[in-house]
Amino acid sequence: MVDSLQYTLKSTEGRYSNDLANLNQIIARLQDELAACRADLERQARDYEALLDLKTKLENEISHYRQLIEGVTDR
């Protein structure tokens, strides 16, 4: 009886140990994916800011040229 219970205990411990190892692998993979997503989002945010700055500069330049053109045509 005791041997049977010890065998069952060892078997259960082994099964749970394997399950825990598998879950740890899944967690590690998900953490890596999360880090990659975070890095990608940060890169996209930097790209967006750069494009927004460029857009603002272009709009200012267009406005400046428009004022120059309007000044010439008013003469």
mmCIF file of the N, C-alpha and C atoms, coordinates in Angstrom:
data_MODEL
# 
_entry.id   MODEL 
# 
loop_
_atom_site.group_PDB 
_atom_site.id 
_atom_site.type_symbol 
_atom_site.label_atom_id 
_atom_site.label_alt_id 
_atom_site.label_comp_id 
_atom_site.label_asym_id 
_atom_site.label_entity_id 
_atom_site.label_seq_id 
_atom_site.pdbx_PDB_ins_code 
_atom_site.Cartn_x 
_atom_site.Cartn_y 
_atom_site.Cartn_z 
_atom_site.occupancy 
_atom_site.B_iso_or_equiv 
_atom_site.pdbx_formal_charge 
_atom_site.auth_seq_id 
_atom_site.auth_comp_id 
_atom_site.auth_asym_id 
_atom_site.auth_atom_id 
_atom_site.pdbx_PDB_model_num 
ATOM 1   N N  . MET A 1 1  ? 0.830  -1.194 0.000   1.00 0.00 ? 1  MET A N  1 
ATOM 2   C CA . MET A 1 1  ? 0.000  0.000  0.000   1.00 0.00 ? 1  MET A CA 1 
ATOM 3   C C  . MET A 1 1  ? 0.871  1.254  0.000   1.00 0.00 ? 1  MET A C  1 
ATOM 4   N N  . VAL A 1 2  ? 1.878  1.274  0.873   1.00 0.00 ? 2  VAL A N  1 
ATOM 5   C CA . VAL A 1 2  ? 2.760  2.436  0.975   1.00 0.00 ? 2  VAL A CA 1 
ATOM 6   C C  . VAL A 1 2  ? 3.530  2.607  -0.327  1.00 0.00 ? 2  VAL A C  1 
ATOM 7   N N  . ASP A 1 3  ? 4.001  1.507  -0.888  1.00 0.00 ? 3  ASP A N  1 
ATOM 8   C CA . ASP A 1 3  ? 4.744  1.576  -2.150  1.00 0.00 ? 3  ASP A CA 1 
ATOM 9   C C  . ASP A 1 3  ? 3.867  2.135  -3.264  1.00 0.00 ? 3  ASP A C  1 
ATOM 10  N N  . SER A 1 4  ? 2.623  1.720  -3.280  1.00 0.00 ? 4  SER A N  1 
ATOM 11  C CA . SER A 1 4  ? 1.689  2.203  -4.290  1.00 0.00 ? 4  SER A CA 1 
ATOM 12  C C  . SER A 1 4  ? 1.444  3.712  -4.147  1.00 0.00 ? 4  SER A C  1 
ATOM 13  N N  . LEU A 1 5  ? 1.299  4.147  -2.929  1.00 0.00 ? 5  LEU A N  1 
ATOM 14  C CA . LEU A 1 5  ? 1.087  5.579  -2.689  1.00 0.00 ? 5  LEU A CA 1 
ATOM 15  C C  . LEU A 1 5  ? 2.333  6.388  -3.044  1.00 0.00 ? 5  LEU A C  1 
ATOM 16  N N  . GLN A 1 6  ? 3.514  5.846  -2.717  1.00 0.00 ? 6  GLN A N  1 
ATOM 17  C CA . GLN A 1 6  ? 4.753  6.543  -3.066  1.00 0.00 ? 6  GLN A CA 1 
ATOM 18  C C  . GLN A 1 6  ? 4.913  6.626  -4.586  1.00 0.00 ? 6  GLN A C  1 
ATOM 19  N N  . TYR A 1 7  ? 4.592  5.537  -5.270  1.00 0.00 ? 7  TYR A N  1 
ATOM 20  C CA . TYR A 1 7  ? 4.662  5.531  -6.730  1.00 0.00 ? 7  TYR A CA 1 
ATOM 21  C C  . TYR A 1 7  ? 3.700  6.576  -7.313  1.00 0.00 ? 7  TYR A C  1 
ATOM 22  N N  . THR A 1 8  ? 2.487  6.617  -6.789  1.00 0.00 ? 8  THR A N  1 
ATOM 23  C CA . THR A 1 8  ? 1.496  7.587  -7.246  1.00 0.00 ? 8  THR A CA 1 
ATOM 24  C C  . THR A 1 8  ? 1.979  9.010  -6.987  1.00 0.00 ? 8  THR A C  1 
ATOM 25  N N  . LEU A 1 9  ? 2.591  9.232  -5.821  1.00 0.00 ? 9  LEU A N  1 
ATOM 26  C CA . LEU A 1 9  ? 3.114  10.543 -5.480  1.00 0.00 ? 9  LEU A CA 1 
ATOM 27  C C  . LEU A 1 9  ? 4.235  10.941 -6.438  1.00 0.00 ? 9  LEU A C  1 
ATOM 28  N N  . LYS A 1 10 ? 5.177  10.048 -6.670  1.00 0.00 ? 10 LYS A N  1 
ATOM 29  C CA . LYS A 1 10 ? 6.288  10.331 -7.585  1.00 0.00 ? 10 LYS A CA 1 
ATOM 30  C C  . LYS A 1 10 ? 5.769  10.585 -9.004  1.00 0.00 ? 10 LYS A C  1 
ATOM 31  N N  . SER A 1 11 ? 4.817  9.789  -9.419  1.00 0.00 ? 11 SER A N  1 
ATOM 32  C CA . SER A 1 11 ? 4.233  9.955  -10.747 1.00 0.00 ? 11 SER A CA 1 
ATOM 33  C C  . SER A 1 11 ? 3.550  11.309 -10.878 1.00 0.00 ? 11 SER A C  1 
ATOM 34  N N  . THR A 1 12 ? 2.802  11.673 -9.862  1.00 0.00 ? 12 THR A N  1 
ATOM 35  C CA . THR A 1 12 ? 2.107  12.961 -9.862  1.00 0.00 ? 12 THR A CA 1 
ATOM 36  C C  . THR A 1 12 ? 3.107  14.110 -9.850  1.00 0.00 ? 12 THR A C  1 
ATOM 37  N N  . GLU A 1 13 ? 4.155  13.986 -9.021  1.00 0.00 ? 13 GLU A N  1 
ATOM 38  C CA . GLU A 1 13 ? 5.191  15.026 -8.984  1.00 0.00 ? 13 GLU A CA 1 
ATOM 39  C C  . GLU A 1 13 ? 5.869  15.175 -10.343 1.00 0.00 ? 13 GLU A C  1 
ATOM 40  N N  . GLY A 1 14 ? 6.166  14.066 -10.980 1.00 0.00 ? 14 GLY A N  1 
ATOM 41  C CA . GLY A 1 14 ? 6.792  14.098 -12.303 1.00 0.00 ? 14 GLY A CA 1 
ATOM 42  C C  . GLY A 1 14 ? 5.903  14.756 -13.334 1.00 0.00 ? 14 GLY A C  1 
ATOM 43  N N  . ARG A 1 15 ? 4.633  14.421 -13.312 1.00 0.00 ? 15 ARG A N  1 
ATOM 44  C CA . ARG A 1 15 ? 3.672  14.996 -14.254 1.00 0.00 ? 15 ARG A CA 1 
ATOM 45  C C  . ARG A 1 15 ? 3.563  16.509 -14.042 1.00 0.00 ? 15 ARG A C  1 
ATOM 46  N N  . TYR A 1 16 ? 3.435  16.910 -12.784 1.00 0.00 ? 16 TYR A N  1 
ATOM 47  C CA . TYR A 1 16 ? 3.334  18.345 -12.486 1.00 0.00 ? 16 TYR A CA 1 
ATOM 48  C C  . TYR A 1 16 ? 4.632  19.081 -12.811 1.00 0.00 ? 16 TYR A C  1 
ATOM 49  N N  . SER A 1 17 ? 5.743  18.420 -12.608 1.00 0.00 ? 17 SER A N  1 
ATOM 50  C CA . SER A 1 17 ? 7.027  19.019 -12.950 1.00 0.00 ? 17 SER A CA 1 
ATOM 51  C C  . SER A 1 17 ? 7.125  19.251 -14.455 1.00 0.00 ? 17 SER A C  1 
ATOM 52  N N  . ASN A 1 18 ? 6.700  18.283 -15.237 1.00 0.00 ? 18 ASN A N  1 
ATOM 53  C CA . ASN A 1 18 ? 6.687  18.440 -16.701 1.00 0.00 ? 18 ASN A CA 1 
ATOM 54  C C  . ASN A 1 18 ? 5.720  19.541 -17.126 1.00 0.00 ? 18 ASN A C  1 
ATOM 55  N N  . ASP A 1 19 ? 4.555  19.554 -16.525 1.00 0.00 ? 19 ASP A N  1 
ATOM 56  C CA . ASP A 1 19 ? 3.576  20.593 -16.845 1.00 0.00 ? 19 ASP A CA 1 
ATOM 57  C C  . ASP A 1 19 ? 4.131  21.976 -16.515 1.00 0.00 ? 19 ASP A C  1 
ATOM 58  N N  . LEU A 1 20 ? 4.783  22.084 -15.368 1.00 0.00 ? 20 LEU A N  1 
ATOM 59  C CA . LEU A 1 20 ? 5.361  23.361 -14.956 1.00 0.00 ? 20 LEU A CA 1 
ATOM 60  C C  . LEU A 1 20 ? 6.467  23.798 -15.912 1.00 0.00 ? 20 LEU A C  1 
ATOM 61  N N  . ALA A 1 21 ? 7.295  22.865 -16.340 1.00 0.00 ? 21 ALA A N  1 
ATOM 62  C CA . ALA A 1 21 ? 8.356  23.182 -17.291 1.00 0.00 ? 21 ALA A CA 1 
ATOM 63  C C  . ALA A 1 21 ? 7.760  23.671 -18.614 1.00 0.00 ? 21 ALA A C  1 
ATOM 64  N N  . ASN A 1 22 ? 6.707  23.003 -19.070 1.00 0.00 ? 22 ASN A N  1 
ATOM 65  C CA . ASN A 1 22 ? 6.046  23.426 -20.309 1.00 0.00 ? 22 ASN A CA 1 
ATOM 66  C C  . ASN A 1 22 ? 5.441  24.818 -20.165 1.00 0.00 ? 22 ASN A C  1 
ATOM 67  N N  . LEU A 1 23 ? 4.816  25.073 -19.039 1.00 0.00 ? 23 LEU A N  1 
ATOM 68  C CA . LEU A 1 23 ? 4.227  26.392 -18.811 1.00 0.00 ? 23 LEU A CA 1 
ATOM 69  C C  . LEU A 1 23 ? 5.304  27.473 -18.734 1.00 0.00 ? 23 LEU A C  1 
ATOM 70  N N  . ASN A 1 24 ? 6.433  27.154 -18.123 1.00 0.00 ? 24 ASN A N  1 
ATOM 71  C CA . ASN A 1 24 ? 7.540  28.115 -18.058 1.00 0.00 ? 24 ASN A CA 1 
ATOM 72  C C  . ASN A 1 24 ? 8.077  28.435 -19.454 1.00 0.00 ? 24 ASN A C  1 
ATOM 73  N N  . GLN A 1 25 ? 8.127  27.426 -20.327 1.00 0.00 ? 25 GLN A N  1 
ATOM 74  C CA . GLN A 1 25 ? 8.561  27.661 -21.705 1.00 0.00 ? 25 GLN A CA 1 
ATOM 75  C C  . GLN A 1 25 ? 7.568  28.565 -22.429 1.00 0.00 ? 25 GLN A C  1 
ATOM 76  N N  . ILE A 1 26 ? 6.300  28.314 -22.226 1.00 0.00 ? 26 ILE A N  1 
ATOM 77  C CA . ILE A 1 26 ? 5.264  29.153 -22.853 1.00 0.00 ? 26 ILE A CA 1 
ATOM 78  C C  . ILE A 1 26 ? 5.377  30.585 -22.354 1.00 0.00 ? 26 ILE A C  1 
ATOM 79  N N  . ILE A 1 27 ? 5.561  30.751 -21.052 1.00 0.00 ? 27 ILE A N  1 
ATOM 80  C CA . ILE A 1 27 ? 5.687  32.095 -20.478 1.00 0.00 ? 27 ILE A CA 1 
ATOM 81  C C  . ILE A 1 27 ? 6.911  32.804 -21.042 1.00 0.00 ? 27 ILE A C  1 
ATOM 82  N N  . ALA A 1 28 ? 8.023  32.099 -21.141 1.00 0.00 ? 28 ALA A N  1 
ATOM 83  C CA . ALA A 1 28 ? 9.248  32.704 -21.687 1.00 0.00 ? 28 ALA A CA 1 
ATOM 84  C C  . ALA A 1 28 ? 9.027  33.132 -23.134 1.00 0.00 ? 28 ALA A C  1 
ATOM 85  N N  . ARG A 1 29 ? 8.373  32.292 -23.929 1.00 0.00 ? 29 ARG A N  1 
ATOM 86  C CA . ARG A 1 29 ? 8.103  32.629 -25.326 1.00 0.00 ? 29 ARG A CA 1 
ATOM 87  C C  . ARG A 1 29 ? 7.182  33.851 -25.424 1.00 0.00 ? 29 ARG A C  1 
ATOM 88  N N  . LEU A 1 30 ? 6.158  33.892 -24.581 1.00 0.00 ? 30 LEU A N  1 
ATOM 89  C CA . LEU A 1 30 ? 5.236  35.026 -24.589 1.00 0.00 ? 30 LEU A CA 1 
ATOM 90  C C  . LEU A 1 30 ? 5.926  36.307 -24.134 1.00 0.00 ? 30 LEU A C  1 
ATOM 91  N N  . GLN A 1 31 ? 6.837  36.200 -23.169 1.00 0.00 ? 31 GLN A N  1 
ATOM 92  C CA . GLN A 1 31 ? 7.590  37.379 -22.739 1.00 0.00 ? 31 GLN A CA 1 
ATOM 93  C C  . GLN A 1 31 ? 8.474  37.897 -23.867 1.00 0.00 ? 31 GLN A C  1 
ATOM 94  N N  . ASP A 1 32 ? 9.085  36.983 -24.617 1.00 0.00 ? 32 ASP A N  1 
ATOM 95  C CA . ASP A 1 32 ? 9.899  37.389 -25.769 1.00 0.00 ? 32 ASP A CA 1 
ATOM 96  C C  . ASP A 1 32 ? 9.040  38.081 -26.833 1.00 0.00 ? 32 ASP A C  1 
ATOM 97  N N  . GLU A 1 33 ? 7.871  37.516 -27.087 1.00 0.00 ? 33 GLU A N  1 
ATOM 98  C CA . GLU A 1 33 ? 6.967  38.118 -28.064 1.00 0.00 ? 33 GLU A CA 1 
ATOM 99  C C  . GLU A 1 33 ? 6.503  39.492 -27.598 1.00 0.00 ? 33 GLU A C  1 
ATOM 100 N N  . LEU A 1 34 ? 6.214  39.622 -26.315 1.00 0.00 ? 34 LEU A N  1 
ATOM 101 C CA . LEU A 1 34 ? 5.801  40.903 -25.763 1.00 0.00 ? 34 LEU A CA 1 
ATOM 102 C C  . LEU A 1 34 ? 6.916  41.934 -25.892 1.00 0.00 ? 34 LEU A C  1 
ATOM 103 N N  . ALA A 1 35 ? 8.143  41.543 -25.607 1.00 0.00 ? 35 ALA A N  1 
ATOM 104 C CA . ALA A 1 35 ? 9.282  42.451 -25.738 1.00 0.00 ? 35 ALA A CA 1 
ATOM 105 C C  . ALA A 1 35 ? 9.456  42.886 -27.191 1.00 0.00 ? 35 ALA A C  1 
ATOM 106 N N  . ALA A 1 36 ? 9.274  41.952 -28.127 1.00 0.00 ? 36 ALA A N  1 
ATOM 107 C CA . ALA A 1 36 ? 9.392  42.288 -29.547 1.00 0.00 ? 36 ALA A CA 1 
ATOM 108 C C  . ALA A 1 36 ? 8.276  43.257 -29.956 1.00 0.00 ? 36 ALA A C  1 
ATOM 109 N N  . CYS A 1 37 ? 7.065  43.018 -29.472 1.00 0.00 ? 37 CYS A N  1 
ATOM 110 C CA . CYS A 1 37 ? 5.947  43.920 -29.775 1.00 0.00 ? 37 CYS A CA 1 
ATOM 111 C C  . CYS A 1 37 ? 6.201  45.310 -29.203 1.00 0.00 ? 37 CYS A C  1 
ATOM 112 N N  . ARG A 1 38 ? 6.692  45.353 -27.985 1.00 0.00 ? 38 ARG A N  1 
ATOM 113 C CA . ARG A 1 38 ? 6.986  46.641 -27.342 1.00 0.00 ? 38 ARG A CA 1 
ATOM 114 C C  . ARG A 1 38 ? 8.048  47.402 -28.136 1.00 0.00 ? 38 ARG A C  1 
ATOM 115 N N  . ALA A 1 39 ? 9.097  46.700 -28.560 1.00 0.00 ? 39 ALA A N  1 
ATOM 116 C CA . ALA A 1 39 ? 10.161 47.330 -29.350 1.00 0.00 ? 39 ALA A CA 1 
ATOM 117 C C  . ALA A 1 39 ? 9.607  47.832 -30.675 1.00 0.00 ? 39 ALA A C  1 
ATOM 118 N N  . ASP A 1 40 ? 8.740  47.061 -31.295 1.00 0.00 ? 40 ASP A N  1 
ATOM 119 C CA . ASP A 1 40 ? 8.138  47.471 -32.564 1.00 0.00 ? 40 ASP A CA 1 
ATOM 120 C C  . ASP A 1 40 ? 7.249  48.695 -32.376 1.00 0.00 ? 40 ASP A C  1 
ATOM 121 N N  . LEU A 1 41 ? 6.476  48.717 -31.308 1.00 0.00 ? 41 LEU A N  1 
ATOM 122 C CA . LEU A 1 41 ? 5.616  49.874 -31.031 1.00 0.00 ? 41 LEU A CA 1 
ATOM 123 C C  . LEU A 1 41 ? 6.447  51.127 -30.762 1.00 0.00 ? 41 LEU A C  1 
ATOM 124 N N  . GLU A 1 42 ? 7.546  50.970 -30.041 1.00 0.00 ? 42 GLU A N  1 
ATOM 125 C CA . GLU A 1 42 ? 8.418  52.117 -29.770 1.00 0.00 ? 42 GLU A CA 1 
ATOM 126 C C  . GLU A 1 42 ? 9.032  52.639 -31.071 1.00 0.00 ? 42 GLU A C  1 
ATOM 127 N N  . ARG A 1 43 ? 9.442  51.717 -31.961 1.00 0.00 ? 43 ARG A N  1 
ATOM 128 C CA . ARG A 1 43 ? 9.985  52.127 -33.260 1.00 0.00 ? 43 ARG A CA 1 
ATOM 129 C C  . ARG A 1 43 ? 8.925  52.847 -34.078 1.00 0.00 ? 43 ARG A C  1 
ATOM 130 N N  . GLN A 1 44 ? 7.713  52.316 -34.085 1.00 0.00 ? 44 GLN A N  1 
ATOM 131 C CA . GLN A 1 44 ? 6.629  52.955 -34.823 1.00 0.00 ? 44 GLN A CA 1 
ATOM 132 C C  . GLN A 1 44 ? 6.320  54.338 -34.266 1.00 0.00 ? 44 GLN A C  1 
ATOM 133 N N  . ALA A 1 45 ? 6.380  54.487 -32.956 1.00 0.00 ? 45 ALA A N  1 
ATOM 134 C CA . ALA A 1 45 ? 6.131  55.795 -32.333 1.00 0.00 ? 45 ALA A CA 1 
ATOM 135 C C  . ALA A 1 45 ? 7.208  56.792 -32.752 1.00 0.00 ? 45 ALA A C  1 
ATOM 136 N N  . ARG A 1 46 ? 8.467  56.350 -32.785 1.00 0.00 ? 46 ARG A N  1 
ATOM 137 C CA . ARG A 1 46 ? 9.549  57.245 -33.233 1.00 0.00 ? 46 ARG A CA 1 
ATOM 138 C C  . ARG A 1 46 ? 9.364  57.626 -34.695 1.00 0.00 ? 46 ARG A C  1 
ATOM 139 N N  . ASP A 1 47 ? 9.014  56.634 -35.525 1.00 0.00 ? 47 ASP A N  1 
ATOM 140 C CA . ASP A 1 47 ? 8.766  56.915 -36.948 1.00 0.00 ? 47 ASP A CA 1 
ATOM 141 C C  . ASP A 1 47 ? 7.616  57.898 -37.120 1.00 0.00 ? 47 ASP A C  1 
ATOM 142 N N  . TYR A 1 48 ? 6.563  57.707 -36.338 1.00 0.00 ? 48 TYR A N  1 
ATOM 143 C CA . TYR A 1 48 ? 5.407  58.590 -36.418 1.00 0.00 ? 48 TYR A CA 1 
ATOM 144 C C  . TYR A 1 48 ? 5.802  60.018 -36.047 1.00 0.00 ? 48 TYR A C  1 
ATOM 145 N N  . GLU A 1 49 ? 6.573  60.171 -34.971 1.00 0.00 ? 49 GLU A N  1 
ATOM 146 C CA . GLU A 1 49 ? 7.014  61.504 -34.545 1.00 0.00 ? 49 GLU A CA 1 
ATOM 147 C C  . GLU A 1 49 ? 7.868  62.155 -35.627 1.00 0.00 ? 49 GLU A C  1 
ATOM 148 N N  . ALA A 1 50 ? 8.762  61.385 -36.245 1.00 0.00 ? 50 ALA A N  1 
ATOM 149 C CA . ALA A 1 50 ? 9.606  61.923 -37.310 1.00 0.00 ? 50 ALA A CA 1 
ATOM 150 C C  . ALA A 1 50 ? 8.742  62.368 -38.487 1.00 0.00 ? 50 ALA A C  1 
ATOM 151 N N  . LEU A 1 51 ? 7.770  61.561 -38.867 1.00 0.00 ? 51 LEU A N  1 
ATOM 152 C CA . LEU A 1 51 ? 6.885  61.927 -39.977 1.00 0.00 ? 51 LEU A CA 1 
ATOM 153 C C  . LEU A 1 51 ? 6.028  63.144 -39.632 1.00 0.00 ? 51 LEU A C  1 
ATOM 154 N N  . LEU A 1 52 ? 5.575  63.220 -38.409 1.00 0.00 ? 52 LEU A N  1 
ATOM 155 C CA . LEU A 1 52 ? 4.776  64.362 -37.983 1.00 0.00 ? 52 LEU A CA 1 
ATOM 156 C C  . LEU A 1 52 ? 5.605  65.639 -38.016 1.00 0.00 ? 52 LEU A C  1 
ATOM 157 N N  . ASP A 1 53 ? 6.863  65.558 -37.573 1.00 0.00 ? 53 ASP A N  1 
ATOM 158 C CA . ASP A 1 53 ? 7.754  66.718 -37.636 1.00 0.00 ? 53 ASP A CA 1 
ATOM 159 C C  . ASP A 1 53 ? 7.981  67.146 -39.082 1.00 0.00 ? 53 ASP A C  1 
ATOM 160 N N  . LEU A 1 54 ? 8.211  66.186 -39.958 1.00 0.00 ? 54 LEU A N  1 
ATOM 161 C CA . LEU A 1 54 ? 8.419  66.483 -41.369 1.00 0.00 ? 54 LEU A CA 1 
ATOM 162 C C  . LEU A 1 54 ? 7.175  67.119 -41.982 1.00 0.00 ? 54 LEU A C  1 
ATOM 163 N N  . LYS A 1 55 ? 6.017  66.593 -41.640 1.00 0.00 ? 55 LYS A N  1 
ATOM 164 C CA . LYS A 1 55 ? 4.760  67.148 -42.150 1.00 0.00 ? 55 LYS A CA 1 
ATOM 165 C C  . LYS A 1 55 ? 4.607  68.605 -41.714 1.00 0.00 ? 55 LYS A C  1 
ATOM 166 N N  . THR A 1 56 ? 4.905  68.877 -40.455 1.00 0.00 ? 56 THR A N  1 
ATOM 167 C CA . THR A 1 56 ? 4.791  70.246 -39.939 1.00 0.00 ? 56 THR A CA 1 
ATOM 168 C C  . THR A 1 56 ? 5.752  71.176 -40.667 1.00 0.00 ? 56 THR A C  1 
ATOM 169 N N  . LYS A 1 57 ? 6.976  70.735 -40.878 1.00 0.00 ? 57 LYS A N  1 
ATOM 170 C CA . LYS A 1 57 ? 7.954  71.557 -41.597 1.00 0.00 ? 57 LYS A CA 1 
ATOM 171 C C  . LYS A 1 57 ? 7.498  71.826 -43.033 1.00 0.00 ? 57 LYS A C  1 
ATOM 172 N N  . LEU A 1 58 ? 6.978  70.797 -43.687 1.00 0.00 ? 58 LEU A N  1 
ATOM 173 C CA . LEU A 1 58 ? 6.494  70.972 -45.061 1.00 0.00 ? 58 LEU A CA 1 
ATOM 174 C C  . LEU A 1 58 ? 5.299  71.922 -45.116 1.00 0.00 ? 58 LEU A C  1 
ATOM 175 N N  . GLU A 1 59 ? 4.395  71.798 -44.156 1.00 0.00 ? 59 GLU A N  1 
ATOM 176 C CA . GLU A 1 59 ? 3.248  72.710 -44.125 1.00 0.00 ? 59 GLU A CA 1 
ATOM 177 C C  . GLU A 1 59 ? 3.704  74.151 -43.913 1.00 0.00 ? 59 GLU A C  1 
ATOM 178 N N  . ASN A 1 60 ? 4.698  74.341 -43.054 1.00 0.00 ? 60 ASN A N  1 
ATOM 179 C CA . ASN A 1 60 ? 5.232  75.692 -42.830 1.00 0.00 ? 60 ASN A CA 1 
ATOM 180 C C  . ASN A 1 60 ? 5.903  76.229 -44.085 1.00 0.00 ? 60 ASN A C  1 
ATOM 181 N N  . GLU A 1 61 ? 6.635  75.370 -44.778 1.00 0.00 ? 61 GLU A N  1 
ATOM 182 C CA . GLU A 1 61 ? 7.301  75.799 -46.010 1.00 0.00 ? 61 GLU A CA 1 
ATOM 183 C C  . GLU A 1 61 ? 6.271  76.139 -47.090 1.00 0.00 ? 61 GLU A C  1 
ATOM 184 N N  . ILE A 1 62 ? 5.240  75.341 -47.211 1.00 0.00 ? 62 ILE A N  1 
ATOM 185 C CA . ILE A 1 62 ? 4.174  75.624 -48.178 1.00 0.00 ? 62 ILE A CA 1 
ATOM 186 C C  . ILE A 1 62 ? 3.514  76.949 -47.849 1.00 0.00 ? 62 ILE A C  1 
ATOM 187 N N  . SER A 1 63 ? 3.252  77.176 -46.581 1.00 0.00 ? 63 SER A N  1 
ATOM 188 C CA . SER A 1 63 ? 2.644  78.437 -46.158 1.00 0.00 ? 63 SER A CA 1 
ATOM 189 C C  . SER A 1 63 ? 3.549  79.615 -46.499 1.00 0.00 ? 63 SER A C  1 
ATOM 190 N N  . HIS A 1 64 ? 4.831  79.445 -46.273 1.00 0.00 ? 64 HIS A N  1 
ATOM 191 C CA . HIS A 1 64 ? 5.795  80.510 -46.579 1.00 0.00 ? 64 HIS A CA 1 
ATOM 192 C C  . HIS A 1 64 ? 5.803  80.811 -48.085 1.00 0.00 ? 64 HIS A C  1 
ATOM 193 N N  . TYR A 1 65 ? 5.862  79.770 -48.912 1.00 0.00 ? 65 TYR A N  1 
ATOM 194 C CA . TYR A 1 65 ? 5.851  79.968 -50.363 1.00 0.00 ? 65 TYR A CA 1 
ATOM 195 C C  . TYR A 1 65 ? 4.531  80.580 -50.826 1.00 0.00 ? 65 TYR A C  1 
ATOM 196 N N  . ARG A 1 66 ? 3.451  80.177 -50.201 1.00 0.00 ? 66 ARG A N  1 
ATOM 197 C CA . ARG A 1 66 ? 2.141  80.743 -50.558 1.00 0.00 ? 66 ARG A CA 1 
ATOM 198 C C  . ARG A 1 66 ? 2.140  82.251 -50.271 1.00 0.00 ? 66 ARG A C  1 
ATOM 199 N N  . GLN A 1 67 ? 2.701  82.643 -49.134 1.00 0.00 ? 67 GLN A N  1 
ATOM 200 C CA . GLN A 1 67 ? 2.782  84.066 -48.803 1.00 0.00 ? 67 GLN A CA 1 
ATOM 201 C C  . GLN A 1 67 ? 3.666  84.807 -49.798 1.00 0.00 ? 67 GLN A C  1 
ATOM 202 N N  . LEU A 1 68 ? 4.766  84.202 -50.218 1.00 0.00 ? 68 LEU A N  1 
ATOM 203 C CA . LEU A 1 68 ? 5.641  84.820 -51.197 1.00 0.00 ? 68 LEU A CA 1 
ATOM 204 C C  . LEU A 1 68 ? 4.916  84.996 -52.538 1.00 0.00 ? 68 LEU A C  1 
ATOM 205 N N  . ILE A 1 69 ? 4.198  83.979 -52.957 1.00 0.00 ? 69 ILE A N  1 
ATOM 206 C CA . ILE A 1 69 ? 3.469  84.037 -54.225 1.00 0.00 ? 69 ILE A CA 1 
ATOM 207 C C  . ILE A 1 69 ? 2.377  85.100 -54.154 1.00 0.00 ? 69 ILE A C  1 
ATOM 208 N N  . GLU A 1 70 ? 1.646  85.128 -53.062 1.00 0.00 ? 70 GLU A N  1 
ATOM 209 C CA . GLU A 1 70 ? 0.593  86.122 -52.911 1.00 0.00 ? 70 GLU A CA 1 
ATOM 210 C C  . GLU A 1 70 ? 1.177  87.535 -52.885 1.00 0.00 ? 70 GLU A C  1 
ATOM 211 N N  . GLY A 1 71 ? 2.363  87.706 -52.320 1.00 0.00 ? 71 GLY A N  1 
ATOM 212 C CA . GLY A 1 71 ? 3.016  89.002 -52.295 1.00 0.00 ? 71 GLY A CA 1 
ATOM 213 C C  . GLY A 1 71 ? 3.415  89.453 -53.685 1.00 0.00 ? 71 GLY A C  1 
ATOM 214 N N  . VAL A 1 72 ? 3.843  88.517 -54.510 1.00 0.00 ? 72 VAL A N  1 
ATOM 215 C CA . VAL A 1 72 ? 4.231  88.857 -55.885 1.00 0.00 ? 72 VAL A CA 1 
ATOM 216 C C  . VAL A 1 72 ? 3.017  89.204 -56.714 1.00 0.00 ? 72 VAL A C  1 
ATOM 217 N N  . THR A 1 73 ? 1.941  88.474 -56.566 1.00 0.00 ? 73 THR A N  1 
ATOM 218 C CA . THR A 1 73 ? 0.742  88.728 -57.382 1.00 0.00 ? 73 THR A CA 1 
ATOM 219 C C  . THR A 1 73 ? -0.001 89.988 -56.942 1.00 0.00 ? 73 THR A C  1 
ATOM 220 N N  . ASP A 1 74 ? 0.219  90.446 -55.713 1.00 0.00 ? 74 ASP A N  1 
ATOM 221 C CA . ASP A 1 74 ? -0.445 91.666 -55.246 1.00 0.00 ? 74 ASP A CA 1 
ATOM 222 C C  . ASP A 1 74 ? 0.189  92.902 -55.847 1.00 0.00 ? 74 ASP A C  1 
ATOM 223 N N  . ARG A 1 75 ? 1.389  92.827 -56.319 1.00 0.00 ? 75 ARG A N  1 
ATOM 224 C CA . ARG A 1 75 ? 2.093  93.996 -56.850 1.00 0.00 ? 75 ARG A CA 1 
ATOM 225 C C  . ARG A 1 75 ? 1.587  94.428 -58.163 1.00 0.00 ? 75 ARG A C  1 
# 
